[in-house]
Amino acid sequence: MCKSFVGRYSFPRLYDMDLALAEVRAQQKRQAKITAAQSVTLADRYEYDKENSKQRVREIINSLQKQYTINK
């Protein structure tokens, strides 16, 4: 889509460049949306109740101890 003005030199037409820039900007916007969604998902994933988790781990340990303790 280039015109040859001076011998072997080619120059792209301006509307081709505008179209290419619009495509790049659209791609950058899509990527920014994807990145923002991923960062929100990661932030939500690591939020948890630490005290509740500790209590649950203690309960699991106690149940396993009861299950696998040898009684004489």
N, CA, C and O atoms as a Tripos MOL2 file, in Angstrom:
@<TRIPOS>MOLECULE
protein
  288   287    72     0     0
PROTEIN
NO_CHARGES

@<TRIPOS>ATOM
      1 N           0.8210   -1.1880    0.0000 N.3       1 MET1
      2 CA          0.0000    0.0000    0.0000 C.3       1 MET1
      3 C           0.8680    1.2560    0.0000 C.2       1 MET1
      4 O           0.4770    2.2800    0.5600 O.2       1 MET1
      5 N           1.9970    1.1860   -0.6000 N.am      2 CYS2
      6 CA          2.8930    2.3280   -0.6440 C.3       2 CYS2
      7 C           2.9830    2.8530   -2.0720 C.2       2 CYS2
      8 O           2.8800    2.1030   -3.0430 O.2       2 CYS2
      9 N           3.1780    4.1560   -2.1650 N.am      3 LYS3
     10 CA          3.3640    4.7640   -3.4730 C.3       3 LYS3
     11 C           4.8340    5.0690   -3.6560 C.2       3 LYS3
     12 O           5.5240    5.4480   -2.7090 O.2       3 LYS3
     13 N           5.3000    4.9060   -4.8590 N.am      4 SER4
     14 CA          6.6890    5.2080   -5.1620 C.3       4 SER4
     15 C           6.7440    6.5970   -5.7850 C.2       4 SER4
     16 O           6.2570    6.8080   -6.8960 O.2       4 SER4
     17 N           7.3440    7.5490   -5.0570 N.am      5 PHE5
     18 CA          7.4290    8.9120   -5.5500 C.3       5 PHE5
     19 C           8.7700    9.1780   -6.2190 C.2       5 PHE5
     20 O           8.8230    9.7530   -7.3060 O.2       5 PHE5
     21 N           9.8150    8.7740   -5.5950 N.am      6 VAL6
     22 CA         11.1470    9.0960   -6.0850 C.3       6 VAL6
     23 C          11.8900    7.7940   -6.3320 C.2       6 VAL6
     24 O          12.4770    7.2250   -5.4120 O.2       6 VAL6
     25 N          11.8660    7.3370   -7.5340 N.am      7 GLY7
     26 CA         12.5960    6.1350   -7.8990 C.3       7 GLY7
     27 C          12.2190    4.9430   -7.0550 C.2       7 GLY7
     28 O          11.0860    4.4680   -7.1230 O.2       7 GLY7
     29 N          13.1410    4.4550   -6.2680 N.am      8 ARG8
     30 CA         12.9190    3.2320   -5.5030 C.3       8 ARG8
     31 C          12.4120    3.4750   -4.0790 C.2       8 ARG8
     32 O          12.1370    2.5100   -3.3660 O.2       8 ARG8
     33 N          12.2830    4.7200   -3.6460 N.am      9 TYR9
     34 CA         11.8160    5.0110   -2.2850 C.3       9 TYR9
     35 C          10.2990    4.9530   -2.2320 C.2       9 TYR9
     36 O           9.6210    5.4950   -3.1060 O.2       9 TYR9
     37 N           9.7630    4.2960   -1.2050 N.am     10 SER10
     38 CA          8.3190    4.1570   -1.0470 C.3      10 SER10
     39 C           7.8730    4.8780    0.2180 C.2      10 SER10
     40 O           8.5650    4.8520    1.2350 O.2      10 SER10
     41 N           6.7320    5.5100    0.1450 N.am     11 PHE11
     42 CA          6.1940    6.2150    1.2900 C.3      11 PHE11
     43 C           4.7780    5.6930    1.5570 C.2      11 PHE11
     44 O           3.9530    5.6460    0.6450 O.2      11 PHE11
     45 N           4.4990    5.3050    2.7960 N.am     12 PRO12
     46 CA          3.1460    4.8160    3.0890 C.3      12 PRO12
     47 C           2.1330    5.9580    3.0220 C.2      12 PRO12
     48 O           2.4500    7.1130    3.3060 O.2      12 PRO12
     49 N           0.9310    5.6100    2.6450 N.am     13 ARG13
     50 CA         -0.1220    6.6190    2.6230 C.3      13 ARG13
     51 C          -0.5540    6.9170    4.0540 C.2      13 ARG13
     52 O          -0.4900    6.0360    4.9120 O.2      13 ARG13
     53 N          -0.9850    8.1260    4.3200 N.am     14 LEU14
     54 CA         -1.3070    8.5410    5.6760 C.3      14 LEU14
     55 C          -2.4700    7.7550    6.2640 C.2      14 LEU14
     56 O          -2.4400    7.4300    7.4510 O.2      14 LEU14
     57 N          -3.4830    7.4410    5.4820 N.am     15 TYR15
     58 CA         -4.6090    6.7100    6.0550 C.3      15 TYR15
     59 C          -4.2240    5.2940    6.4450 C.2      15 TYR15
     60 O          -4.8470    4.7140    7.3340 O.2      15 TYR15
     61 N          -3.2070    4.7210    5.8000 N.am     16 ASP16
     62 CA         -2.7090    3.4080    6.2120 C.3      16 ASP16
     63 C          -2.0660    3.4940    7.5930 C.2      16 ASP16
     64 O          -2.2410    2.6110    8.4320 O.2      16 ASP16
     65 N          -1.3250    4.5670    7.8110 N.am     17 MET17
     66 CA         -0.6690    4.7540    9.1050 C.3      17 MET17
     67 C          -1.7120    5.0310   10.1870 C.2      17 MET17
     68 O          -1.5740    4.5440   11.3090 O.2      17 MET17
     69 N          -2.7510    5.8030    9.8700 N.am     18 ASP18
     70 CA         -3.8060    6.0680   10.8410 C.3      18 ASP18
     71 C          -4.5160    4.7750   11.2370 C.2      18 ASP18
     72 O          -4.8200    4.5620   12.4110 O.2      18 ASP18
     73 N          -4.7740    3.9260   10.2670 N.am     19 LEU19
     74 CA         -5.4150    2.6480   10.5320 C.3      19 LEU19
     75 C          -4.5260    1.7740   11.4140 C.2      19 LEU19
     76 O          -5.0030    1.1310   12.3490 O.2      19 LEU19
     77 N          -3.2440    1.7570   11.1110 N.am     20 ALA20
     78 CA         -2.3010    0.9570   11.9030 C.3      20 ALA20
     79 C          -2.2240    1.4790   13.3380 C.2      20 ALA20
     80 O          -2.1960    0.6890   14.2820 O.2      20 ALA20
     81 N          -2.1890    2.7960   13.5070 N.am     21 LEU21
     82 CA         -2.1450    3.3720   14.8550 C.3      21 LEU21
     83 C          -3.4250    3.0670   15.6260 C.2      21 LEU21
     84 O          -3.3790    2.7830   16.8230 O.2      21 LEU21
     85 N          -4.5580    3.1250   14.9500 N.am     22 ALA22
     86 CA         -5.8230    2.8070   15.6130 C.3      22 ALA22
     87 C          -5.8440    1.3500   16.0660 C.2      22 ALA22
     88 O          -6.3410    1.0500   17.1520 O.2      22 ALA22
     89 N          -5.3180    0.4510   15.2580 N.am     23 GLU23
     90 CA         -5.2600   -0.9610   15.6350 C.3      23 GLU23
     91 C          -4.3500   -1.1750   16.8440 C.2      23 GLU23
     92 O          -4.6800   -1.9470   17.7440 O.2      23 GLU23
     93 N          -3.2100   -0.4920   16.8600 N.am     24 VAL24
     94 CA         -2.2730   -0.6240   17.9800 C.3      24 VAL24
     95 C          -2.9090   -0.0870   19.2550 C.2      24 VAL24
     96 O          -2.7950   -0.7050   20.3140 O.2      24 VAL24
     97 N          -3.5730    1.0500   19.1610 N.am     25 ARG25
     98 CA         -4.2290    1.6220   20.3480 C.3      25 ARG25
     99 C          -5.3320    0.7010   20.8670 C.2      25 ARG25
    100 O          -5.4770    0.5340   22.0780 O.2      25 ARG25
    101 N          -6.0990    0.1120   19.9790 N.am     26 ALA26
    102 CA         -7.1540   -0.8120   20.3900 C.3      26 ALA26
    103 C          -6.5600   -2.0360   21.0730 C.2      26 ALA26
    104 O          -7.0950   -2.5170   22.0720 O.2      26 ALA26
    105 N          -5.4550   -2.5350   20.5340 N.am     27 GLN27
    106 CA         -4.7910   -3.6910   21.1410 C.3      27 GLN27
    107 C          -4.2580   -3.3310   22.5280 C.2      27 GLN27
    108 O          -4.3590   -4.1350   23.4550 O.2      27 GLN27
    109 N          -3.6940   -2.1330   22.6780 N.am     28 GLN28
    110 CA         -3.1870   -1.7010   23.9770 C.3      28 GLN28
    111 C          -4.3170   -1.5650   24.9910 C.2      28 GLN28
    112 O          -4.1400   -1.9090   26.1600 O.2      28 GLN28
    113 N          -5.4740   -1.0700   24.5620 N.am     29 LYS29
    114 CA         -6.6270   -0.9590   25.4650 C.3      29 LYS29
    115 C          -7.1010   -2.3300   25.9170 C.2      29 LYS29
    116 O          -7.4020   -2.5330   27.0930 O.2      29 LYS29
    117 N          -7.1680   -3.2830   24.9660 N.am     30 ARG30
    118 CA         -7.5850   -4.6420   25.3270 C.3      30 ARG30
    119 C          -6.6140   -5.2530   26.3240 C.2      30 ARG30
    120 O          -7.0320   -5.8880   27.2930 O.2      30 ARG30
    121 N          -5.3200   -5.0660   26.0910 N.am     31 GLN31
    122 CA         -4.3140   -5.6300   26.9880 C.3      31 GLN31
    123 C          -4.3950   -4.9790   28.3680 C.2      31 GLN31
    124 O          -4.2120   -5.6550   29.3800 O.2      31 GLN31
    125 N          -4.6670   -3.6780   28.4190 N.am     32 ALA32
    126 CA         -4.7970   -2.9900   29.7010 C.3      32 ALA32
    127 C          -5.9960   -3.5270   30.4780 C.2      32 ALA32
    128 O          -5.9150   -3.6860   31.6960 O.2      32 ALA32
    129 N          -7.1050   -3.8080   29.7960 N.am     33 LYS33
    130 CA         -8.2830   -4.3720   30.4580 C.3      33 LYS33
    131 C          -7.9810   -5.7540   31.0090 C.2      33 LYS33
    132 O          -8.3830   -6.0790   32.1260 O.2      33 LYS33
    133 N          -7.2740   -6.5730   30.2320 N.am     34 ILE34
    134 CA         -6.9210   -7.9240   30.6670 C.3      34 ILE34
    135 C          -6.0150   -7.8600   31.8920 C.2      34 ILE34
    136 O          -6.2160   -8.5970   32.8570 O.2      34 ILE34
    137 N          -5.0200   -6.9790   31.8530 N.am     35 THR35
    138 CA         -4.0790   -6.8410   32.9570 C.3      35 THR35
    139 C          -4.7990   -6.3660   34.2150 C.2      35 THR35
    140 O          -4.5300   -6.8630   35.3080 O.2      35 THR35
    141 N          -5.7090   -5.4090   34.0670 N.am     36 ALA36
    142 CA         -6.4510   -4.9010   35.2180 C.3      36 ALA36
    143 C          -7.3210   -6.0010   35.8200 C.2      36 ALA36
    144 O          -7.4000   -6.1280   37.0420 O.2      36 ALA36
    145 N          -7.9690   -6.7900   34.9780 N.am     37 ALA37
    146 CA         -8.8120   -7.8800   35.4800 C.3      37 ALA37
    147 C          -7.9780   -8.9260   36.2020 C.2      37 ALA37
    148 O          -8.4020   -9.4530   37.2310 O.2      37 ALA37
    149 N          -6.8040   -9.2300   35.6780 N.am     38 GLN38
    150 CA         -5.9450  -10.2220   36.3220 C.3      38 GLN38
    151 C          -5.4420   -9.7190   37.6660 C.2      38 GLN38
    152 O          -5.3650  -10.4930   38.6200 O.2      38 GLN38
    153 N          -5.0980   -8.4420   37.7620 N.am     39 SER39
    154 CA         -4.5880   -7.9180   39.0330 C.3      39 SER39
    155 C          -5.6740   -7.9120   40.0940 C.2      39 SER39
    156 O          -5.3880   -8.1650   41.2640 O.2      39 SER39
    157 N          -6.9260   -7.6260   39.7090 N.am     40 VAL40
    158 CA         -8.0360   -7.6690   40.6660 C.3      40 VAL40
    159 C          -8.2610   -9.1040   41.1290 C.2      40 VAL40
    160 O          -8.4820   -9.3470   42.3160 O.2      40 VAL40
    161 N          -8.2070  -10.0490   40.2050 N.am     41 THR41
    162 CA         -8.4100  -11.4550   40.5480 C.3      41 THR41
    163 C          -7.3160  -11.9350   41.4930 C.2      41 THR41
    164 O          -7.6070  -12.6450   42.4550 O.2      41 THR41
    165 N          -6.0750  -11.5640   41.2400 N.am     42 LEU42
    166 CA         -4.9750  -11.9790   42.1060 C.3      42 LEU42
    167 C          -5.0980  -11.3460   43.4790 C.2      42 LEU42
    168 O          -4.8070  -11.9950   44.4840 O.2      42 LEU42
    169 N          -5.5210  -10.0940   43.5420 N.am     43 ALA43
    170 CA         -5.6720   -9.4330   44.8390 C.3      43 ALA43
    171 C          -6.7500  -10.1160   45.6580 C.2      43 ALA43
    172 O          -6.5790  -10.2960   46.8640 O.2      43 ALA43
    173 N          -7.8500  -10.4990   45.0410 N.am     44 ASP44
    174 CA         -8.9280  -11.1740   45.7590 C.3      44 ASP44
    175 C          -8.5180  -12.5690   46.2050 C.2      44 ASP44
    176 O          -8.9410  -13.0360   47.2630 O.2      44 ASP44
    177 N          -7.7060  -13.2240   45.4110 N.am     45 ARG45
    178 CA         -7.3330  -14.6030   45.7030 C.3      45 ARG45
    179 C          -6.5230  -14.7010   46.9960 C.2      45 ARG45
    180 O          -6.6520  -15.6940   47.7120 O.2      45 ARG45
    181 N          -5.6990  -13.7120   47.3160 N.am     46 TYR46
    182 CA         -4.8070  -13.8240   48.4530 C.3      46 TYR46
    183 C          -5.3800  -13.2340   49.7360 C.2      46 TYR46
    184 O          -4.7140  -13.2490   50.7710 O.2      46 TYR46
    185 N          -6.6000  -12.7170   49.6830 N.am     47 GLU47
    186 CA         -7.2230  -12.2280   50.8970 C.3      47 GLU47
    187 C          -7.9360  -13.3920   51.5860 C.2      47 GLU47
    188 O          -8.8020  -14.0370   50.9950 O.2      47 GLU47
    189 N          -7.5710  -13.6490   52.8230 N.am     48 TYR48
    190 CA         -8.2090  -14.7250   53.5660 C.3      48 TYR48
    191 C          -8.1760  -14.3870   55.0500 C.2      48 TYR48
    192 O          -7.4290  -13.5150   55.4940 O.2      48 TYR48
    193 N          -8.9890  -15.0870   55.7870 N.am     49 ASP49
    194 CA         -9.0700  -14.8960   57.2240 C.3      49 ASP49
    195 C          -8.0060  -15.7680   57.8840 C.2      49 ASP49
    196 O          -8.1400  -16.9900   57.9550 O.2      49 ASP49
    197 N          -6.9600  -15.1230   58.3590 N.am     50 LYS50
    198 CA         -5.8230  -15.8650   58.8950 C.3      50 LYS50
    199 C          -6.1930  -16.6350   60.1680 C.2      50 LYS50
    200 O          -5.7740  -17.7780   60.3490 O.2      50 LYS50
    201 N          -6.9600  -16.0200   61.0240 N.am     51 GLU51
    202 CA         -7.3270  -16.6810   62.2720 C.3      51 GLU51
    203 C          -8.2140  -17.8960   62.0200 C.2      51 GLU51
    204 O          -8.0310  -18.9390   62.6480 O.2      51 GLU51
    205 N          -9.1590  -17.7690   61.1200 N.am     52 ASN52
    206 CA        -10.0310  -18.8880   60.7680 C.3      52 ASN52
    207 C          -9.2060  -20.0200   60.1480 C.2      52 ASN52
    208 O          -9.4740  -21.1940   60.3990 O.2      52 ASN52
    209 N          -8.2120  -19.6690   59.3480 N.am     53 SER53
    210 CA         -7.3620  -20.6920   58.7330 C.3      53 SER53
    211 C          -6.5590  -21.4390   59.7860 C.2      53 SER53
    212 O          -6.4150  -22.6600   59.7100 O.2      53 SER53
    213 N          -6.0390  -20.7170   60.7600 N.am     54 LYS54
    214 CA         -5.2810  -21.3700   61.8390 C.3      54 LYS54
    215 C          -6.1650  -22.3370   62.6140 C.2      54 LYS54
    216 O          -5.7510  -23.4480   62.9440 O.2      54 LYS54
    217 N          -7.3930  -21.8990   62.9010 N.am     55 GLN55
    218 CA         -8.3300  -22.7530   63.6270 C.3      55 GLN55
    219 C          -8.6460  -24.0060   62.8160 C.2      55 GLN55
    220 O          -8.6940  -25.1040   63.3700 O.2      55 GLN55
    221 N          -8.8570  -23.8570   61.5410 N.am     56 ARG56
    222 CA         -9.1690  -25.0020   60.6770 C.3      56 ARG56
    223 C          -7.9950  -25.9840   60.6320 C.2      56 ARG56
    224 O          -8.2040  -27.1970   60.6660 O.2      56 ARG56
    225 N          -6.7750  -25.4770   60.5580 N.am     57 VAL57
    226 CA         -5.5870  -26.3420   60.5480 C.3      57 VAL57
    227 C          -5.4960  -27.1170   61.8590 C.2      57 VAL57
    228 O          -5.1840  -28.3080   61.8590 O.2      57 VAL57
    229 N          -5.7700  -26.4340   62.9860 N.am     58 ARG58
    230 CA         -5.7510  -27.1280   64.2790 C.3      58 ARG58
    231 C          -6.7890  -28.2350   64.3300 C.2      58 ARG58
    232 O          -6.5200  -29.3200   64.8450 O.2      58 ARG58
    233 N          -7.9790  -27.9650   63.7970 N.am     59 GLU59
    234 CA         -9.0290  -28.9840   63.7770 C.3      59 GLU59
    235 C          -8.6150  -30.1870   62.9290 C.2      59 GLU59
    236 O          -8.8490  -31.3320   63.3140 O.2      59 GLU59
    237 N          -8.0150  -29.9300   61.8000 N.am     60 ILE60
    238 CA         -7.5680  -31.0320   60.9300 C.3      60 ILE60
    239 C          -6.4870  -31.8520   61.6220 C.2      60 ILE60
    240 O          -6.5130  -33.0820   61.5740 O.2      60 ILE60
    241 N          -5.5380  -31.1770   62.2650 N.am     61 ILE61
    242 CA         -4.4640  -31.8910   62.9690 C.3      61 ILE61
    243 C          -5.0430  -32.7520   64.0810 C.2      61 ILE61
    244 O          -4.6510  -33.9080   64.2370 O.2      61 ILE61
    245 N          -5.9670  -32.2050   64.8500 N.am     62 ASN62
    246 CA         -6.5800  -32.9700   65.9390 C.3      62 ASN62
    247 C          -7.3440  -34.1790   65.4110 C.2      62 ASN62
    248 O          -7.2560  -35.2650   65.9830 O.2      62 ASN62
    249 N          -8.0840  -34.0040   64.3410 N.am     63 SER63
    250 CA         -8.8380  -35.1450   63.8060 C.3      63 SER63
    251 C          -7.8940  -36.2180   63.2760 C.2      63 SER63
    252 O          -8.1660  -37.4090   63.4310 O.2      63 SER63
    253 N          -6.7990  -35.8170   62.6570 N.am     64 LEU64
    254 CA         -5.8220  -36.8020   62.1710 C.3      64 LEU64
    255 C          -5.1290  -37.5160   63.3180 C.2      64 LEU64
    256 O          -4.8640  -38.7150   63.2390 O.2      64 LEU64
    257 N          -4.8320  -36.7790   64.3890 N.am     65 GLN65
    258 CA         -4.2150  -37.4170   65.5580 C.3      65 GLN65
    259 C          -5.1500  -38.4510   66.1610 C.2      65 GLN65
    260 O          -4.7200  -39.5440   66.5310 O.2      65 GLN65
    261 N          -6.4210  -38.1100   66.2600 N.am     66 LYS66
    262 CA         -7.3920  -39.0660   66.7990 C.3      66 LYS66
    263 C          -7.5270  -40.2770   65.8960 C.2      66 LYS66
    264 O          -7.6570  -41.4040   66.3730 O.2      66 LYS66
    265 N          -7.4960  -40.0460   64.6020 N.am     67 GLN67
    266 CA         -7.6880  -41.1340   63.6460 C.3      67 GLN67
    267 C          -6.4930  -42.0880   63.6300 C.2      67 GLN67
    268 O          -6.6780  -43.2970   63.4910 O.2      67 GLN67
    269 N          -5.2900  -41.5760   63.7670 N.am     68 TYR68
    270 CA         -4.1120  -42.4150   63.6140 C.3      68 TYR68
    271 C          -3.3690  -42.6930   64.9300 C.2      68 TYR68
    272 O          -2.2460  -43.1960   64.9010 O.2      68 TYR68
    273 N          -3.9640  -42.3810   66.0550 N.am     69 THR69
    274 CA         -3.3370  -42.6800   67.3330 C.3      69 THR69
    275 C          -3.5630  -44.1550   67.6430 C.2      69 THR69
    276 O          -4.6640  -44.6780   67.4720 O.2      69 THR69
    277 N          -2.5040  -44.8150   68.1000 N.am     70 ILE70
    278 CA         -2.5990  -46.2260   68.4500 C.3      70 ILE70
    279 C          -3.0130  -46.3220   69.9170 C.2      70 ILE70
    280 O          -2.3330  -45.8130   70.8070 O.2      70 ILE70
    281 N          -4.1270  -46.9780   70.1400 N.am     71 ASN71
    282 CA         -4.6200  -47.1520   71.5150 C.3      71 ASN71
    283 C          -4.2520  -48.5370   72.0040 C.2      71 ASN71
    284 O          -4.4820  -49.5300   71.3130 O.2      71 ASN71
    285 N          -3.6760  -48.6050   73.2030 N.am     72 LYS72
    286 CA         -3.2810  -49.9020   73.7730 C.3      72 LYS72
    287 C          -4.2150  -50.3350   74.8440 C.2      72 LYS72
    288 O          -4.0310  -51.4020   75.4300 O.2      72 LYS72
@<TRIPOS>BOND
     1     1     2 1
     2     2     3 1
     3     3     4 2
     4     3     5 am
     5     5     6 1
     6     6     7 1
     7     7     8 2
     8     7     9 am
     9     9    10 1
    10    10    11 1
    11    11    12 2
    12    11    13 am
    13    13    14 1
    14    14    15 1
    15    15    16 2
    16    15    17 am
    17    17    18 1
    18    18    19 1
    19    19    20 2
    20    19    21 am
    21    21    22 1
    22    22    23 1
    23    23    24 2
    24    23    25 am
    25    25    26 1
    26    26    27 1
    27    27    28 2
    28    27    29 am
    29    29    30 1
    30    30    31 1
    31    31    32 2
    32    31    33 am
    33    33    34 1
    34    34    35 1
    35    35    36 2
    36    35    37 am
    37    37    38 1
    38    38    39 1
    39    39    40 2
    40    39    41 am
    41    41    42 1
    42    42    43 1
    43    43    44 2
    44    43    45 am
    45    45    46 1
    46    46    47 1
    47    47    48 2
    48    47    49 am
    49    49    50 1
    50    50    51 1
    51    51    52 2
    52    51    53 am
    53    53    54 1
    54    54    55 1
    55    55    56 2
    56    55    57 am
    57    57    58 1
    58    58    59 1
    59    59    60 2
    60    59    61 am
    61    61    62 1
    62    62    63 1
    63    63    64 2
    64    63    65 am
    65    65    66 1
    66    66    67 1
    67    67    68 2
    68    67    69 am
    69    69    70 1
    70    70    71 1
    71    71    72 2
    72    71    73 am
    73    73    74 1
    74    74    75 1
    75    75    76 2
    76    75    77 am
    77    77    78 1
    78    78    79 1
    79    79    80 2
    80    79    81 am
    81    81    82 1
    82    82    83 1
    83    83    84 2
    84    83    85 am
    85    85    86 1
    86    86    87 1
    87    87    88 2
    88    87    89 am
    89    89    90 1
    90    90    91 1
    91    91    92 2
    92    91    93 am
    93    93    94 1
    94    94    95 1
    95    95    96 2
    96    95    97 am
    97    97    98 1
    98    98    99 1
    99    99   100 2
   100    99   101 am
   101   101   102 1
   102   102   103 1
   103   103   104 2
   104   103   105 am
   105   105   106 1
   106   106   107 1
   107   107   108 2
   108   107   109 am
   109   109   110 1
   110   110   111 1
   111   111   112 2
   112   111   113 am
   113   113   114 1
   114   114   115 1
   115   115   116 2
   116   115   117 am
   117   117   118 1
   118   118   119 1
   119   119   120 2
   120   119   121 am
   121   121   122 1
   122   122   123 1
   123   123   124 2
   124   123   125 am
   125   125   126 1
   126   126   127 1
   127   127   128 2
   128   127   129 am
   129   129   130 1
   130   130   131 1
   131   131   132 2
   132   131   133 am
   133   133   134 1
   134   134   135 1
   135   135   136 2
   136   135   137 am
   137   137   138 1
   138   138   139 1
   139   139   140 2
   140   139   141 am
   141   141   142 1
   142   142   143 1
   143   143   144 2
   144   143   145 am
   145   145   146 1
   146   146   147 1
   147   147   148 2
   148   147   149 am
   149   149   150 1
   150   150   151 1
   151   151   152 2
   152   151   153 am
   153   153   154 1
   154   154   155 1
   155   155   156 2
   156   155   157 am
   157   157   158 1
   158   158   159 1
   159   159   160 2
   160   159   161 am
   161   161   162 1
   162   162   163 1
   163   163   164 2
   164   163   165 am
   165   165   166 1
   166   166   167 1
   167   167   168 2
   168   167   169 am
   169   169   170 1
   170   170   171 1
   171   171   172 2
   172   171   173 am
   173   173   174 1
   174   174   175 1
   175   175   176 2
   176   175   177 am
   177   177   178 1
   178   178   179 1
   179   179   180 2
   180   179   181 am
   181   181   182 1
   182   182   183 1
   183   183   184 2
   184   183   185 am
   185   185   186 1
   186   186   187 1
   187   187   188 2
   188   187   189 am
   189   189   190 1
   190   190   191 1
   191   191   192 2
   192   191   193 am
   193   193   194 1
   194   194   195 1
   195   195   196 2
   196   195   197 am
   197   197   198 1
   198   198   199 1
   199   199   200 2
   200   199   201 am
   201   201   202 1
   202   202   203 1
   203   203   204 2
   204   203   205 am
   205   205   206 1
   206   206   207 1
   207   207   208 2
   208   207   209 am
   209   209   210 1
   210   210   211 1
   211   211   212 2
   212   211   213 am
   213   213   214 1
   214   214   215 1
   215   215   216 2
   216   215   217 am
   217   217   218 1
   218   218   219 1
   219   219   220 2
   220   219   221 am
   221   221   222 1
   222   222   223 1
   223   223   224 2
   224   223   225 am
   225   225   226 1
   226   226   227 1
   227   227   228 2
   228   227   229 am
   229   229   230 1
   230   230   231 1
   231   231   232 2
   232   231   233 am
   233   233   234 1
   234   234   235 1
   235   235   236 2
   236   235   237 am
   237   237   238 1
   238   238   239 1
   239   239   240 2
   240   239   241 am
   241   241   242 1
   242   242   243 1
   243   243   244 2
   244   243   245 am
   245   245   246 1
   246   246   247 1
   247   247   248 2
   248   247   249 am
   249   249   250 1
   250   250   251 1
   251   251   252 2
   252   251   253 am
   253   253   254 1
   254   254   255 1
   255   255   256 2
   256   255   257 am
   257   257   258 1
   258   258   259 1
   259   259   260 2
   260   259   261 am
   261   261   262 1
   262   262   263 1
   263   263   264 2
   264   263   265 am
   265   265   266 1
   266   266   267 1
   267   267   268 2
   268   267   269 am
   269   269   270 1
   270   270   271 1
   271   271   272 2
   272   271   273 am
   273   273   274 1
   274   274   275 1
   275   275   276 2
   276   275   277 am
   277   277   278 1
   278   278   279 1
   279   279   280 2
   280   279   281 am
   281   281   282 1
   282   282   283 1
   283   283   284 2
   284   283   285 am
   285   285   286 1
   286   286   287 1
   287   287   288 2
@<TRIPOS>SUBSTRUCTURE
     1 MET1         2 RESIDUE 1 A MET
     2 CYS2         6 RESIDUE 1 A CYS
     3 LYS3        10 RESIDUE 1 A LYS
     4 SER4        14 RESIDUE 1 A SER
     5 PHE5        18 RESIDUE 1 A PHE
     6 VAL6        22 RESIDUE 1 A VAL
     7 GLY7        26 RESIDUE 1 A GLY
     8 ARG8        30 RESIDUE 1 A ARG
     9 TYR9        34 RESIDUE 1 A TYR
    10 SER10       38 RESIDUE 1 A SER
    11 PHE11       42 RESIDUE 1 A PHE
    12 PRO12       46 RESIDUE 1 A PRO
    13 ARG13       50 RESIDUE 1 A ARG
    14 LEU14       54 RESIDUE 1 A LEU
    15 TYR15       58 RESIDUE 1 A TYR
    16 ASP16       62 RESIDUE 1 A ASP
    17 MET17       66 RESIDUE 1 A MET
    18 ASP18       70 RESIDUE 1 A ASP
    19 LEU19       74 RESIDUE 1 A LEU
    20 ALA20       78 RESIDUE 1 A ALA
    21 LEU21       82 RESIDUE 1 A LEU
    22 ALA22       86 RESIDUE 1 A ALA
    23 GLU23       90 RESIDUE 1 A GLU
    24 VAL24       94 RESIDUE 1 A VAL
    25 ARG25       98 RESIDUE 1 A ARG
    26 ALA26      102 RESIDUE 1 A ALA
    27 GLN27      106 RESIDUE 1 A GLN
    28 GLN28      110 RESIDUE 1 A GLN
    29 LYS29      114 RESIDUE 1 A LYS
    30 ARG30      118 RESIDUE 1 A ARG
    31 GLN31      122 RESIDUE 1 A GLN
    32 ALA32      126 RESIDUE 1 A ALA
    33 LYS33      130 RESIDUE 1 A LYS
    34 ILE34      134 RESIDUE 1 A ILE
    35 THR35      138 RESIDUE 1 A THR
    36 ALA36      142 RESIDUE 1 A ALA
    37 ALA37      146 RESIDUE 1 A ALA
    38 GLN38      150 RESIDUE 1 A GLN
    39 SER39      154 RESIDUE 1 A SER
    40 VAL40      158 RESIDUE 1 A VAL
    41 THR41      162 RESIDUE 1 A THR
    42 LEU42      166 RESIDUE 1 A LEU
    43 ALA43      170 RESIDUE 1 A ALA
    44 ASP44      174 RESIDUE 1 A ASP
    45 ARG45      178 RESIDUE 1 A ARG
    46 TYR46      182 RESIDUE 1 A TYR
    47 GLU47      186 RESIDUE 1 A GLU
    48 TYR48      190 RESIDUE 1 A TYR
    49 ASP49      194 RESIDUE 1 A ASP
    50 LYS50      198 RESIDUE 1 A LYS
    51 GLU51      202 RESIDUE 1 A GLU
    52 ASN52      206 RESIDUE 1 A ASN
    53 SER53      210 RESIDUE 1 A SER
    54 LYS54      214 RESIDUE 1 A LYS
    55 GLN55      218 RESIDUE 1 A GLN
    56 ARG56      222 RESIDUE 1 A ARG
    57 VAL57      226 RESIDUE 1 A VAL
    58 ARG58      230 RESIDUE 1 A ARG
    59 GLU59      234 RESIDUE 1 A GLU
    60 ILE60      238 RESIDUE 1 A ILE
    61 ILE61      242 RESIDUE 1 A ILE
    62 ASN62      246 RESIDUE 1 A ASN
    63 SER63      250 RESIDUE 1 A SER
    64 LEU64      254 RESIDUE 1 A LEU
    65 GLN65      258 RESIDUE 1 A GLN
    66 LYS66      262 RESIDUE 1 A LYS
    67 GLN67      266 RESIDUE 1 A GLN
    68 TYR68      270 RESIDUE 1 A TYR
    69 THR69      274 RESIDUE 1 A THR
    70 ILE70      278 RESIDUE 1 A ILE
    71 ASN71      282 RESIDUE 1 A ASN
    72 LYS72      286 RESIDUE 1 A LYS
